[in-house]
């Protein structure tokens, strides 16, 4: 009997080469799967970060656009704050003050206008008639009465957001030195798209809203707007409209 022959009940036989190869492939597949899982996690993390960054950029862009649009809307017409309503007129005693609000300064800068400083005069604007209806360039109005005491005054009409390239009107306003008055010192101005006798002020545009601006120079009311009342300002009456 061969003494070097192993019996069937001896120690376990060493793994065969095919088994070792299969085990190696399994370990490689496991490492490969773990790597894929890590890549997927990294990809999901990068996508989440990119999504957050995109939301932040979108929010900033949307806020910037809305801010610009709101600023444009607030400064396109007249002063948005600080006015004192007196009938159909609104007084702006601090539009040209040194400490005027940012919106007033933005409106002045956009218009390229030099406002009246406190103590120099007073600006009053009107965008509606005495019955509360918006001033329409297709309608005619009669401005009559008196103005508060002042060394001089000007009355102008402007169109809000008038189209660019439109021809300028024949006249944009009157001054206290050229206005025609009645024997009792009262005056009447006809604001109309059609030619009128007397003090005719043509509309600045064919259609749309318009605004009147009354500037009082060297006036005592600049010290206190509370001294103004409805009877001390010109009345604004609609006399007809074009169809």
Short mmCIF file of the C-alpha atoms (twelve columns), coordinates in Angstrom:
data_MODEL
# 
_entry.id   MODEL 
# 
loop_
_atom_site.group_PDB 
_atom_site.id 
_atom_site.type_symbol 
_atom_site.label_atom_id 
_atom_site.label_alt_id 
_atom_site.label_comp_id 
_atom_site.label_asym_id 
_atom_site.label_seq_id 
_atom_site.Cartn_x 
_atom_site.Cartn_y 
_atom_site.Cartn_z 
_atom_site.pdbx_PDB_model_num 
ATOM 1   C CA . UNK A 1   0.000   0.000   0.000   1 
ATOM 2   C CA . UNK A 2   1.226   3.447   -0.994  1 
ATOM 3   C CA . UNK A 3   1.816   5.349   2.246   1 
ATOM 4   C CA . UNK A 4   1.836   8.787   0.445   1 
ATOM 5   C CA . UNK A 5   -1.749  8.435   -0.721  1 
ATOM 6   C CA . UNK A 6   -4.205  10.630  1.119   1 
ATOM 7   C CA . UNK A 7   -7.222  8.982   2.561   1 
ATOM 8   C CA . UNK A 8   -10.755 10.177  1.878   1 
ATOM 9   C CA . UNK A 9   -11.119 11.245  5.490   1 
ATOM 10  C CA . UNK A 10  -8.033  13.463  5.543   1 
ATOM 11  C CA . UNK A 11  -7.775  17.259  5.390   1 
ATOM 12  C CA . UNK A 12  -9.806  19.240  2.787   1 
ATOM 13  C CA . UNK A 13  -8.225  19.373  -0.605  1 
ATOM 14  C CA . UNK A 14  -6.813  22.706  -1.853  1 
ATOM 15  C CA . UNK A 15  -9.256  24.737  -4.051  1 
ATOM 16  C CA . UNK A 16  -8.918  24.029  -7.714  1 
ATOM 17  C CA . UNK A 17  -7.787  26.744  -10.183 1 
ATOM 18  C CA . UNK A 18  -11.293 27.225  -11.668 1 
ATOM 19  C CA . UNK A 19  -12.732 27.936  -8.206  1 
ATOM 20  C CA . UNK A 20  -10.031 30.509  -7.474  1 
ATOM 21  C CA . UNK A 21  -10.722 32.243  -10.807 1 
ATOM 22  C CA . UNK A 22  -14.442 32.372  -10.099 1 
ATOM 23  C CA . UNK A 23  -13.837 33.870  -6.656  1 
ATOM 24  C CA . UNK A 24  -11.555 36.513  -8.182  1 
ATOM 25  C CA . UNK A 25  -14.204 37.454  -10.718 1 
ATOM 26  C CA . UNK A 26  -16.759 37.782  -7.937  1 
ATOM 27  C CA . UNK A 27  -14.509 40.137  -5.968  1 
ATOM 28  C CA . UNK A 28  -13.884 42.230  -9.100  1 
ATOM 29  C CA . UNK A 29  -17.630 42.397  -9.809  1 
ATOM 30  C CA . UNK A 30  -18.262 43.514  -6.237  1 
ATOM 31  C CA . UNK A 31  -15.681 46.265  -6.471  1 
ATOM 32  C CA . UNK A 32  -17.144 47.306  -9.810  1 
ATOM 33  C CA . UNK A 33  -20.667 47.497  -8.351  1 
ATOM 34  C CA . UNK A 34  -19.416 49.498  -5.371  1 
ATOM 35  C CA . UNK A 35  -17.691 51.930  -7.738  1 
ATOM 36  C CA . UNK A 36  -20.880 52.330  -9.758  1 
ATOM 37  C CA . UNK A 37  -22.831 53.034  -6.591  1 
ATOM 38  C CA . UNK A 38  -20.322 55.710  -5.583  1 
ATOM 39  C CA . UNK A 39  -20.506 57.279  -9.054  1 
ATOM 40  C CA . UNK A 40  -24.285 57.328  -8.872  1 
ATOM 41  C CA . UNK A 41  -24.191 58.992  -5.462  1 
ATOM 42  C CA . UNK A 42  -21.701 61.583  -6.735  1 
ATOM 43  C CA . UNK A 43  -23.852 62.210  -9.801  1 
ATOM 44  C CA . UNK A 44  -26.982 62.666  -7.682  1 
ATOM 45  C CA . UNK A 45  -25.105 65.035  -5.341  1 
ATOM 46  C CA . UNK A 46  -23.765 67.068  -8.254  1 
ATOM 47  C CA . UNK A 47  -27.247 67.240  -9.799  1 
ATOM 48  C CA . UNK A 48  -28.719 68.432  -6.496  1 
ATOM 49  C CA . UNK A 49  -26.009 71.088  -6.101  1 
ATOM 50  C CA . UNK A 50  -26.472 72.197  -9.706  1 
ATOM 51  C CA . UNK A 51  -30.214 72.407  -9.153  1 
ATOM 52  C CA . UNK A 52  -29.747 74.558  -6.050  1 
ATOM 53  C CA . UNK A 53  -27.291 76.845  -7.842  1 
ATOM 54  C CA . UNK A 54  -29.713 77.121  -10.763 1 
ATOM 55  C CA . UNK A 55  -32.548 78.066  -8.425  1 
ATOM 56  C CA . UNK A 56  -30.378 80.706  -6.751  1 
ATOM 57  C CA . UNK A 57  -29.340 82.165  -10.126 1 
ATOM 58  C CA . UNK A 58  -32.958 82.127  -11.317 1 
ATOM 59  C CA . UNK A 59  -34.167 83.841  -8.144  1 
ATOM 60  C CA . UNK A 60  -31.467 86.526  -8.430  1 
ATOM 61  C CA . UNK A 61  -32.241 87.114  -12.118 1 
ATOM 62  C CA . UNK A 62  -35.998 87.268  -11.455 1 
ATOM 63  C CA . UNK A 63  -35.488 89.657  -8.547  1 
ATOM 64  C CA . UNK A 64  -33.272 91.894  -10.661 1 
ATOM 65  C CA . UNK A 65  -35.779 92.017  -13.530 1 
ATOM 66  C CA . UNK A 66  -38.711 92.705  -11.201 1 
ATOM 67  C CA . UNK A 67  -36.681 95.379  -9.418  1 
ATOM 68  C CA . UNK A 68  -35.860 97.149  -12.666 1 
ATOM 69  C CA . UNK A 69  -39.462 96.960  -13.870 1 
ATOM 70  C CA . UNK A 70  -40.831 98.287  -10.588 1 
ATOM 71  C CA . UNK A 71  -38.278 101.119 -10.554 1 
ATOM 72  C CA . UNK A 72  -39.158 101.998 -14.150 1 
ATOM 73  C CA . UNK A 73  -42.873 102.014 -13.322 1 
ATOM 74  C CA . UNK A 74  -42.364 104.087 -10.170 1 
ATOM 75  C CA . UNK A 75  -40.301 106.766 -11.922 1 
ATOM 76  C CA . UNK A 76  -42.066 106.847 -15.288 1 
ATOM 77  C CA . UNK A 77  -44.914 109.161 -14.289 1 
ATOM 78  C CA . UNK A 78  -44.777 111.633 -11.448 1 
ATOM 79  C CA . UNK A 79  -43.453 111.495 -7.919  1 
ATOM 80  C CA . UNK A 80  -44.864 108.394 -6.190  1 
ATOM 81  C CA . UNK A 81  -44.666 109.682 -2.601  1 
ATOM 82  C CA . UNK A 82  -44.743 112.888 -0.596  1 
ATOM 83  C CA . UNK A 83  -47.668 114.673 -2.255  1 
ATOM 84  C CA . UNK A 84  -50.488 116.606 -0.585  1 
ATOM 85  C CA . UNK A 85  -53.850 116.415 -2.379  1 
ATOM 86  C CA . UNK A 86  -55.751 119.690 -2.749  1 
ATOM 87  C CA . UNK A 87  -58.852 118.994 -4.795  1 
ATOM 88  C CA . UNK A 88  -57.780 117.833 -8.255  1 
ATOM 89  C CA . UNK A 89  -54.252 119.177 -7.653  1 
ATOM 90  C CA . UNK A 90  -51.381 117.613 -5.720  1 
ATOM 91  C CA . UNK A 91  -48.675 119.744 -4.094  1 
ATOM 92  C CA . UNK A 92  -45.074 118.468 -3.887  1 
ATOM 93  C CA . UNK A 93  -43.405 120.684 -1.264  1 
ATOM 94  C CA . UNK A 94  -40.283 118.511 -0.844  1 
ATOM 95  C CA . UNK A 95  -39.666 117.269 -4.386  1 
ATOM 96  C CA . UNK A 96  -36.517 119.386 -4.583  1 
ATOM 97  C CA . UNK A 97  -35.464 119.171 -0.956  1 
ATOM 98  C CA . UNK A 98  -31.927 118.148 -0.050  1 
ATOM 99  C CA . UNK A 99  -33.266 115.140 1.854   1 
ATOM 100 C CA . UNK A 100 -35.896 114.163 -0.744  1 
ATOM 101 C CA . UNK A 101 -36.763 110.471 -0.895  1 
ATOM 102 C CA . UNK A 102 -34.837 108.236 -3.373  1 
ATOM 103 C CA . UNK A 103 -37.819 107.937 -5.716  1 
ATOM 104 C CA . UNK A 104 -38.126 111.718 -6.042  1 
ATOM 105 C CA . UNK A 105 -34.409 111.979 -6.828  1 
ATOM 106 C CA . UNK A 106 -34.752 109.162 -9.372  1 
ATOM 107 C CA . UNK A 107 -37.664 110.933 -11.087 1 
ATOM 108 C CA . UNK A 108 -35.676 114.177 -11.243 1 
ATOM 109 C CA . UNK A 109 -32.655 112.367 -12.658 1 
ATOM 110 C CA . UNK A 110 -34.734 110.556 -15.253 1 
ATOM 111 C CA . UNK A 111 -36.395 113.775 -16.394 1 
ATOM 112 C CA . UNK A 112 -33.162 115.719 -16.323 1 
ATOM 113 C CA . UNK A 113 -35.062 118.448 -14.485 1 
ATOM 114 C CA . UNK A 114 -33.890 120.834 -11.777 1 
ATOM 115 C CA . UNK A 115 -36.688 120.862 -9.176  1 
ATOM 116 C CA . UNK A 116 -37.616 123.868 -7.107  1 
ATOM 117 C CA . UNK A 117 -35.810 123.803 -3.781  1 
ATOM 118 C CA . UNK A 118 -37.632 124.369 -0.527  1 
ATOM 119 C CA . UNK A 119 -38.209 128.118 -0.202  1 
ATOM 120 C CA . UNK A 120 -37.729 128.795 -3.936  1 
ATOM 121 C CA . UNK A 121 -41.207 127.793 -5.030  1 
ATOM 122 C CA . UNK A 122 -43.831 125.071 -5.178  1 
ATOM 123 C CA . UNK A 123 -44.745 122.398 -7.743  1 
ATOM 124 C CA . UNK A 124 -48.362 121.286 -8.162  1 
ATOM 125 C CA . UNK A 125 -49.557 118.625 -10.587 1 
ATOM 126 C CA . UNK A 126 -52.981 117.464 -11.763 1 
ATOM 127 C CA . UNK A 127 -53.867 114.209 -13.519 1 
ATOM 128 C CA . UNK A 128 -57.656 114.463 -13.153 1 
ATOM 129 C CA . UNK A 129 -60.429 117.021 -13.463 1 
ATOM 130 C CA . UNK A 130 -62.615 118.368 -10.664 1 
ATOM 131 C CA . UNK A 131 -64.957 115.373 -10.976 1 
ATOM 132 C CA . UNK A 132 -62.125 112.885 -10.458 1 
ATOM 133 C CA . UNK A 133 -61.874 111.725 -14.099 1 
ATOM 134 C CA . UNK A 134 -58.397 111.168 -15.541 1 
ATOM 135 C CA . UNK A 135 -57.242 113.855 -17.951 1 
ATOM 136 C CA . UNK A 136 -57.593 112.405 -21.460 1 
ATOM 137 C CA . UNK A 137 -55.882 113.885 -24.507 1 
ATOM 138 C CA . UNK A 138 -59.029 113.227 -26.589 1 
ATOM 139 C CA . UNK A 139 -61.038 115.586 -24.379 1 
ATOM 140 C CA . UNK A 140 -61.183 119.354 -23.917 1 
ATOM 141 C CA . UNK A 141 -60.868 121.144 -20.566 1 
ATOM 142 C CA . UNK A 142 -61.300 124.646 -19.222 1 
ATOM 143 C CA . UNK A 143 -58.819 125.801 -16.578 1 
ATOM 144 C CA . UNK A 144 -60.077 128.941 -14.907 1 
ATOM 145 C CA . UNK A 145 -59.769 130.978 -11.759 1 
ATOM 146 C CA . UNK A 146 -56.713 132.233 -9.934  1 
ATOM 147 C CA . UNK A 147 -53.355 131.004 -8.737  1 
ATOM 148 C CA . UNK A 148 -51.770 131.387 -5.286  1 
ATOM 149 C CA . UNK A 149 -49.737 134.587 -4.803  1 
ATOM 150 C CA . UNK A 150 -46.302 134.324 -6.390  1 
ATOM 151 C CA . UNK A 151 -43.783 136.434 -8.258  1 
ATOM 152 C CA . UNK A 152 -44.315 134.286 -11.378 1 
ATOM 153 C CA . UNK A 153 -45.835 130.970 -12.417 1 
ATOM 154 C CA . UNK A 154 -45.853 128.555 -15.341 1 
ATOM 155 C CA . UNK A 155 -48.470 126.036 -16.419 1 
ATOM 156 C CA . UNK A 156 -47.419 123.165 -18.700 1 
ATOM 157 C CA . UNK A 157 -49.047 119.992 -20.014 1 
ATOM 158 C CA . UNK A 158 -47.175 116.770 -20.660 1 
ATOM 159 C CA . UNK A 159 -48.140 113.354 -21.983 1 
ATOM 160 C CA . UNK A 160 -47.299 110.316 -19.919 1 
ATOM 161 C CA . UNK A 161 -45.198 107.878 -21.934 1 
ATOM 162 C CA . UNK A 162 -45.659 109.877 -25.115 1 
ATOM 163 C CA . UNK A 163 -44.454 107.926 -28.157 1 
ATOM 164 C CA . UNK A 164 -40.919 108.687 -29.276 1 
ATOM 165 C CA . UNK A 165 -40.542 110.491 -32.558 1 
ATOM 166 C CA . UNK A 166 -43.906 112.260 -32.241 1 
ATOM 167 C CA . UNK A 167 -43.862 115.894 -33.428 1 
ATOM 168 C CA . UNK A 168 -43.709 118.436 -30.589 1 
ATOM 169 C CA . UNK A 169 -46.909 120.388 -29.861 1 
ATOM 170 C CA . UNK A 170 -47.252 124.001 -30.987 1 
ATOM 171 C CA . UNK A 171 -47.247 125.126 -27.368 1 
ATOM 172 C CA . UNK A 172 -46.509 123.241 -24.161 1 
ATOM 173 C CA . UNK A 173 -47.558 125.833 -21.599 1 
ATOM 174 C CA . UNK A 174 -48.202 129.398 -20.522 1 
ATOM 175 C CA . UNK A 175 -46.428 131.799 -18.180 1 
ATOM 176 C CA . UNK A 176 -47.970 134.404 -15.923 1 
ATOM 177 C CA . UNK A 177 -46.521 137.177 -18.093 1 
ATOM 178 C CA . UNK A 178 -48.157 136.105 -21.374 1 
ATOM 179 C CA . UNK A 179 -51.559 134.860 -20.278 1 
ATOM 180 C CA . UNK A 180 -54.626 136.814 -21.421 1 
ATOM 181 C CA . UNK A 181 -56.819 137.870 -18.490 1 
ATOM 182 C CA . UNK A 182 -60.296 139.250 -17.979 1 
ATOM 183 C CA . UNK A 183 -60.913 142.745 -16.637 1 
ATOM 184 C CA . UNK A 184 -61.174 141.371 -13.094 1 
ATOM 185 C CA . UNK A 185 -57.775 139.641 -13.385 1 
ATOM 186 C CA . UNK A 186 -59.138 136.119 -13.777 1 
ATOM 187 C CA . UNK A 187 -57.957 133.903 -16.627 1 
ATOM 188 C CA . UNK A 188 -59.217 130.885 -18.560 1 
ATOM 189 C CA . UNK A 189 -57.074 128.388 -20.459 1 
ATOM 190 C CA . UNK A 190 -58.578 126.035 -23.038 1 
ATOM 191 C CA . UNK A 191 -56.775 122.680 -23.016 1 
ATOM 192 C CA . UNK A 192 -57.960 120.889 -26.137 1 
ATOM 193 C CA . UNK A 193 -56.808 118.790 -29.121 1 
ATOM 194 C CA . UNK A 194 -58.644 121.258 -31.378 1 
ATOM 195 C CA . UNK A 195 -57.866 124.929 -31.946 1 
ATOM 196 C CA . UNK A 196 -59.646 127.210 -29.454 1 
ATOM 197 C CA . UNK A 197 -59.911 130.995 -29.152 1 
ATOM 198 C CA . UNK A 198 -58.041 132.814 -26.415 1 
ATOM 199 C CA . UNK A 199 -55.511 130.977 -24.269 1 
ATOM 200 C CA . UNK A 200 -55.365 127.689 -26.175 1 
ATOM 201 C CA . UNK A 201 -53.080 124.943 -24.880 1 
ATOM 202 C CA . UNK A 202 -52.923 122.033 -27.372 1 
ATOM 203 C CA . UNK A 203 -52.786 118.440 -26.211 1 
ATOM 204 C CA . UNK A 204 -49.285 116.923 -26.383 1 
ATOM 205 C CA . UNK A 205 -50.426 113.637 -27.932 1 
ATOM 206 C CA . UNK A 206 -53.283 112.130 -29.897 1 
ATOM 207 C CA . UNK A 207 -54.549 109.749 -27.225 1 
ATOM 208 C CA . UNK A 208 -53.721 108.714 -23.690 1 
ATOM 209 C CA . UNK A 209 -53.360 110.296 -20.272 1 
ATOM 210 C CA . UNK A 210 -51.885 113.763 -19.752 1 
ATOM 211 C CA . UNK A 211 -50.716 115.708 -16.726 1 
ATOM 212 C CA . UNK A 212 -50.674 119.389 -15.796 1 
ATOM 213 C CA . UNK A 213 -47.810 121.008 -13.885 1 
ATOM 214 C CA . UNK A 214 -48.198 124.349 -12.133 1 
ATOM 215 C CA . UNK A 215 -44.937 125.863 -10.831 1 
ATOM 216 C CA . UNK A 216 -45.097 128.809 -8.451  1 
ATOM 217 C CA . UNK A 217 -41.900 130.869 -8.100  1 
ATOM 218 C CA . UNK A 218 -41.014 132.926 -5.044  1 
ATOM 219 C CA . UNK A 219 -44.315 132.202 -3.344  1 
ATOM 220 C CA . UNK A 220 -45.207 132.412 0.365   1 
ATOM 221 C CA . UNK A 221 -47.041 129.064 0.161   1 
ATOM 222 C CA . UNK A 222 -43.649 127.344 -0.214  1 
ATOM 223 C CA . UNK A 223 -43.203 127.768 3.538   1 
ATOM 224 C CA . UNK A 224 -46.408 125.890 4.361   1 
ATOM 225 C CA . UNK A 225 -48.533 123.824 2.007   1 
ATOM 226 C CA . UNK A 226 -51.354 123.948 4.545   1 
ATOM 227 C CA . UNK A 227 -52.039 127.554 3.476   1 
ATOM 228 C CA . UNK A 228 -53.329 126.289 0.115   1 
ATOM 229 C CA . UNK A 229 -57.010 125.486 -0.429  1 
ATOM 230 C CA . UNK A 230 -59.162 124.443 -3.361  1 
ATOM 231 C CA . UNK A 231 -60.389 127.965 -4.156  1 
ATOM 232 C CA . UNK A 232 -56.831 129.275 -4.533  1 
ATOM 233 C CA . UNK A 233 -56.065 126.908 -7.451  1 
ATOM 234 C CA . UNK A 234 -57.457 126.840 -11.010 1 
ATOM 235 C CA . UNK A 235 -60.593 124.792 -11.586 1 
ATOM 236 C CA . UNK A 236 -60.383 121.980 -14.168 1 
ATOM 237 C CA . UNK A 237 -63.671 121.323 -15.993 1 
ATOM 238 C CA . UNK A 238 -64.188 118.905 -18.884 1 
ATOM 239 C CA . UNK A 239 -66.075 120.535 -21.750 1 
ATOM 240 C CA . UNK A 240 -66.244 117.685 -24.260 1 
ATOM 241 C CA . UNK A 241 -64.452 114.723 -25.852 1 
ATOM 242 C CA . UNK A 242 -63.720 113.541 -29.371 1 
ATOM 243 C CA . UNK A 243 -65.354 110.334 -30.498 1 
# 
